[in-house]
């Protein structure tokens, strides 16, 4: 009888262990996987493991210890992806040419200044990805969605023409802050070009008071203030707006809320 009772106790203890929640990143993967019915990526994360052009999207799932990001990428071989790239190519090249001309003019002014004064006061810069213009920023945003798990809940600032919206959370989250995809332009400063901001959502978990939103000045800048608590964490979604909205409307986040850090 003692042996039977001991075995029953052991089984009960084992069942309790099995019932314990898993890690938070594992719970996040389990929560979003049904809403992302796409093939996994190859080892380098560049293409879907299934190969070919049939699937429009594929997913880079966490694979290394400490990895807390999930990335949904557009298949570079899919016709829609190639069409989007071809459409954006013209405006991107035009933006790069403008940036090259600007850089060349700055270089020539610096040479003239060097000849006159023997020194250069201006700082010269080369061409970067930022010089692809709004078309480059837009296509980068539309061809990818990142899902990041972050410890804590932090305040942040955002450059956007649209005010961040705060809503009470559902299915496990406490608060939801969303910013739709939009274009914006600084009214002053060295860069007054039009820029594109990807759609973004921040899901806050834990015993948090309602985040507050304030506009910093007359520029397209907002501050979102979030109180930090010991039990809080954040899931941040950013990129393709259709995929983002699909996750927000279908995923049950309660398993993530219950999971261990």
C-alpha positions as a Python dict, from the first residue, in 0.01 Angstrom:
ca = {
    (1, 'X'): (0, 0, 0),
    (2, 'X'): (284, 238, 85),
    (3, 'X'): (439, 169, -252),
    (4, 'X'): (110, 243, -425),
    (5, 'X'): (69, 568, -233),
    (6, 'X'): (427, 669, -309),
    (7, 'X'): (375, 599, -679),
    (8, 'X'): (50, 796, -676),
    (9, 'X'): (227, 1088, -509),
    (10, 'X'): (507, 1074, -763),
    (11, 'X'): (262, 1073, -1052),
    (12, 'X'): (73, 1362, -896),
    (13, 'X'): (394, 1559, -852),
    (14, 'X'): (497, 1481, -1210),
    (15, 'X'): (159, 1593, -1336),
    (16, 'X'): (196, 1919, -1146),
    (17, 'X'): (532, 1975, -1310),
    (18, 'X'): (385, 1909, -1653),
    (19, 'X'): (106, 2152, -1578),
    (20, 'X'): (349, 2436, -1507),
    (21, 'X'): (357, 2703, -1779),
    (22, 'X'): (648, 2695, -2020),
    (23, 'X'): (877, 2978, -2120),
    (24, 'X'): (728, 3300, -2249),
    (25, 'X'): (887, 3277, -2593),
    (26, 'X'): (756, 2920, -2634),
    (27, 'X'): (409, 3043, -2538),
    (28, 'X'): (437, 3327, -2789),
    (29, 'X'): (532, 3086, -3068),
    (30, 'X'): (239, 2861, -2976),
    (31, 'X'): (0, 3157, -2972),
    (32, 'X'): (90, 3305, -3311),
    (33, 'X'): (167, 2987, -3505),
    (34, 'X'): (-198, 2913, -3603),
    (35, 'X'): (-228, 3268, -3742),
    (36, 'X'): (93, 3229, -3946),
    (37, 'X'): (30, 2915, -4157),
    (38, 'X'): (342, 2969, -4364),
    (39, 'X'): (651, 2752, -4420),
    (40, 'X'): (956, 2794, -4199),
    (41, 'X'): (1274, 2953, -4332),
    (42, 'X'): (1594, 2785, -4436),
    (43, 'X'): (1887, 2810, -4195),
    (44, 'X'): (2004, 3151, -4319),
    (45, 'X'): (1651, 3296, -4305),
    (46, 'X'): (1655, 3416, -4666),
    (47, 'X'): (1397, 3190, -4833),
    (48, 'X'): (1125, 2940, -4736),
    (49, 'X'): (1243, 2586, -4661),
    (50, 'X'): (984, 2451, -4905),
    (51, 'X'): (1151, 2638, -5191),
    (52, 'X'): (973, 2769, -5499),
    (53, 'X'): (744, 3065, -5551),
    (54, 'X'): (412, 2921, -5431),
    (55, 'X'): (407, 3064, -5080),
    (56, 'X'): (398, 3444, -5046),
    (57, 'X'): (524, 3445, -4685),
    (58, 'X'): (757, 3237, -4470),
    (59, 'X'): (859, 3256, -4103),
    (60, 'X'): (1193, 3274, -3926),
    (61, 'X'): (1109, 3107, -3594),
    (62, 'X'): (1333, 3138, -3284),
    (63, 'X'): (1605, 2874, -3298),
    (64, 'X'): (1883, 2980, -3062),
    (65, 'X'): (1869, 3010, -2682),
    (66, 'X'): (1785, 3366, -2591),
    (67, 'X'): (1624, 3441, -2927),
    (68, 'X'): (1308, 3643, -2860),
    (69, 'X'): (1203, 3746, -3211),
    (70, 'X'): (978, 3598, -3479),
    (71, 'X'): (1010, 3743, -3829),
    (72, 'X'): (761, 3695, -4113),
    (73, 'X'): (921, 3764, -4451),
    (74, 'X'): (793, 3793, -4806),
    (75, 'X'): (916, 3519, -5037),
    (76, 'X'): (1155, 3691, -5282),
    (77, 'X'): (1051, 3441, -5553),
    (78, 'X'): (676, 3507, -5524),
    (79, 'X'): (525, 3711, -5813),
    (80, 'X'): (367, 3966, -5574),
    (81, 'X'): (702, 4031, -5405),
    (82, 'X'): (881, 4071, -5737),
    (83, 'X'): (609, 4304, -5866),
    (84, 'X'): (632, 4520, -5553),
    (85, 'X'): (1010, 4539, -5593),
    (86, 'X'): (984, 4637, -5957),
    (87, 'X'): (726, 4907, -5877),
    (88, 'X'): (946, 5057, -5605),
    (89, 'X'): (1268, 5040, -5809),
    (90, 'X'): (1208, 5357, -6010),
    (91, 'X'): (1131, 5589, -5714),
    (92, 'X'): (1416, 5435, -5513),
    (93, 'X'): (1669, 5497, -5789),
    (94, 'X'): (1542, 5855, -5830),
    (95, 'X'): (1586, 5916, -5456),
    (96, 'X'): (1939, 5773, -5465),
    (97, 'X'): (2033, 5995, -5759),
    (98, 'X'): (1908, 6301, -5569),
    (99, 'X'): (2112, 6195, -5265),
    (100, 'X'): (2422, 6142, -5480),
    (101, 'X'): (2386, 6488, -5633),
    (102, 'X'): (2344, 6640, -5288),
    (103, 'X'): (2652, 6458, -5159),
    (104, 'X'): (2854, 6564, -5465),
    (105, 'X'): (2752, 6927, -5420),
    (106, 'X'): (2853, 6913, -5053),
    (107, 'X'): (3189, 6763, -5152),
    (108, 'X'): (3254, 7035, -5406),
    (109, 'X'): (3168, 7305, -5151),
    (110, 'X'): (3407, 7141, -4904),
    (111, 'X'): (3688, 7139, -5164),
    (112, 'X'): (3631, 7509, -5234),
    (113, 'X'): (3636, 7581, -4862),
    (114, 'X'): (3958, 7386, -4823),
    (115, 'X'): (4122, 7589, -5099),
    (116, 'X'): (4011, 7919, -4946),
    (117, 'X'): (4064, 7855, -4575),
    (118, 'X'): (4286, 7548, -4551),
    (119, 'X'): (4030, 7358, -4345),
    (120, 'X'): (3692, 7189, -4377),
    (121, 'X'): (3417, 7281, -4129),
    (122, 'X'): (3137, 7076, -4289),
    (123, 'X'): (3092, 6707, -4217),
    (124, 'X'): (3073, 6498, -4534),
    (125, 'X'): (2847, 6194, -4556),
    (126, 'X'): (2807, 5916, -4810),
    (127, 'X'): (2502, 5737, -4947),
    (128, 'X'): (2308, 5507, -4709),
    (129, 'X'): (1989, 5301, -4708),
    (130, 'X'): (1806, 5606, -4573),
    (131, 'X'): (1866, 5771, -4908),
    (132, 'X'): (1632, 5524, -5082),
    (133, 'X'): (1352, 5762, -4985),
    (134, 'X'): (993, 5693, -4888),
    (135, 'X'): (956, 5422, -5155),
    (136, 'X'): (1238, 5222, -5000),
    (137, 'X'): (1100, 5269, -4648),
    (138, 'X'): (752, 5165, -4761),
    (139, 'X'): (856, 4845, -4935),
    (140, 'X'): (1081, 4745, -4644),
    (141, 'X'): (782, 4779, -4413),
    (142, 'X'): (536, 4599, -4640),
    (143, 'X'): (757, 4294, -4704),
    (144, 'X'): (820, 4201, -4341),
    (145, 'X'): (660, 4175, -3997),
    (146, 'X'): (866, 4147, -3679),
    (147, 'X'): (729, 4014, -3351),
    (148, 'X'): (957, 4096, -3058),
    (149, 'X'): (921, 3984, -2698),
    (150, 'X'): (1068, 4243, -2462),
    (151, 'X'): (1111, 4236, -2083),
    (152, 'X'): (940, 4513, -1890),
    (153, 'X'): (726, 4796, -2022),
    (154, 'X'): (902, 5113, -2126),
    (155, 'X'): (800, 5460, -2235),
    (156, 'X'): (889, 5557, -2590),
    (157, 'X'): (879, 5837, -2845),
    (158, 'X'): (753, 5804, -3199),
    (159, 'X'): (772, 6016, -3515),
    (160, 'X'): (435, 5984, -3686),
    (161, 'X'): (162, 6191, -3849),
    (162, 'X'): (-94, 5970, -3670),
    (163, 'X'): (-152, 5986, -3295),
    (164, 'X'): (-83, 5657, -3111),
    (165, 'X'): (-411, 5501, -2995),
    (166, 'X'): (-446, 5337, -2652),
    (167, 'X'): (-707, 5067, -2590),
    (168, 'X'): (-780, 4822, -2310),
    (169, 'X'): (-628, 4483, -2384),
    (170, 'X'): (-809, 4156, -2445),
    (171, 'X'): (-726, 3786, -2408),
    (172, 'X'): (-445, 3834, -2157),
    (173, 'X'): (-287, 4168, -2248),
    (174, 'X'): (-346, 4473, -2029),
    (175, 'X'): (-311, 4758, -2279),
    (176, 'X'): (-271, 4789, -2654),
    (177, 'X'): (-101, 5087, -2821),
    (178, 'X'): (-132, 5101, -3200),
    (179, 'X'): (4, 5331, -3470),
    (180, 'X'): (-123, 5282, -3827),
    (181, 'X'): (112, 5295, -4125),
    (182, 'X'): (154, 5656, -4231),
    (183, 'X'): (380, 5910, -4399),
    (184, 'X'): (520, 6213, -4221),
    (185, 'X'): (745, 6508, -4286),
    (186, 'X'): (955, 6715, -4047),
    (187, 'X'): (879, 7086, -4078),
    (188, 'X'): (1230, 7193, -3982),
    (189, 'X'): (1581, 7054, -3944),
    (190, 'X'): (1829, 6905, -4191),
    (191, 'X'): (1588, 6643, -4328),
    (192, 'X'): (1245, 6765, -4442),
    (193, 'X'): (1187, 6480, -4688),
    (194, 'X'): (871, 6274, -4663),
    (195, 'X'): (920, 5947, -4473),
    (196, 'X'): (714, 5632, -4423),
    (197, 'X'): (640, 5482, -4083),
    (198, 'X'): (549, 5115, -4065),
    (199, 'X'): (239, 5001, -3879),
    (200, 'X'): (317, 4923, -3517),
    (201, 'X'): (144, 4768, -3215),
    (202, 'X'): (274, 4733, -2861),
    (203, 'X'): (99, 4484, -2635),
    (204, 'X'): (160, 4550, -2267),
    (205, 'X'): (117, 4278, -2003),
    (206, 'X'): (111, 4306, -1623),
    (207, 'X'): (-48, 4529, -1360),
    (208, 'X'): (3, 4855, -1547),
    (209, 'X'): (-189, 5185, -1533),
    (210, 'X'): (-320, 5317, -1862),
    (211, 'X'): (-39, 5454, -2084),
    (212, 'X'): (-63, 5824, -2164),
    (213, 'X'): (5, 5992, -2499),
    (214, 'X'): (120, 6350, -2548),
    (215, 'X'): (238, 6550, -2846),
    (216, 'X'): (581, 6697, -2787),
    (217, 'X'): (553, 7008, -3005),
    (218, 'X'): (418, 7116, -3342),
    (219, 'X'): (627, 6851, -3516),
    (220, 'X'): (501, 6494, -3588),
    (221, 'X'): (637, 6361, -3257),
    (222, 'X'): (457, 6188, -2972),
    (223, 'X'): (561, 6063, -2629),
    (224, 'X'): (396, 5750, -2488),
    (225, 'X'): (448, 5720, -2113),
    (226, 'X'): (424, 5372, -1962),
    (227, 'X'): (475, 5293, -1593),
    (228, 'X'): (734, 5025, -1520),
    (229, 'X'): (629, 4738, -1290),
    (230, 'X'): (809, 4423, -1183),
    (231, 'X'): (567, 4183, -1353),
    (232, 'X'): (536, 4362, -1688),
    (233, 'X'): (651, 4264, -2035),
    (234, 'X'): (583, 4376, -2391),
    (235, 'X'): (516, 4220, -2731),
    (236, 'X'): (595, 4456, -3018),
    (237, 'X'): (463, 4402, -3372),
    (238, 'X'): (597, 4615, -3657),
    (239, 'X'): (579, 4599, -4035),
    (240, 'X'): (315, 4473, -4280),
    (241, 'X'): (-15, 4620, -4164),
    (242, 'X'): (-236, 4340, -4296),
    (243, 'X'): (-38, 4071, -4116),
    (244, 'X'): (-27, 4282, -3802),
    (245, 'X'): (-403, 4337, -3796),
    (246, 'X'): (-458, 3968, -3860),
    (247, 'X'): (-260, 3876, -3549),
    (248, 'X'): (-437, 4134, -3334),
    (249, 'X'): (-780, 4009, -3442),
    (250, 'X'): (-721, 3635, -3408),
    (251, 'X'): (-449, 3554, -3152),
    (252, 'X'): (-534, 3456, -2794),
    (253, 'X'): (-254, 3604, -2581),
    (254, 'X'): (-367, 3457, -2248),
    (255, 'X'): (-118, 3168, -2268),
    (256, 'X'): (165, 3417, -2309),
    (257, 'X'): (39, 3615, -2010),
    (258, 'X'): (51, 3301, -1790),
    (259, 'X'): (392, 3180, -1910),
    (260, 'X'): (719, 3200, -1721),
    (261, 'X'): (967, 3474, -1816),
}
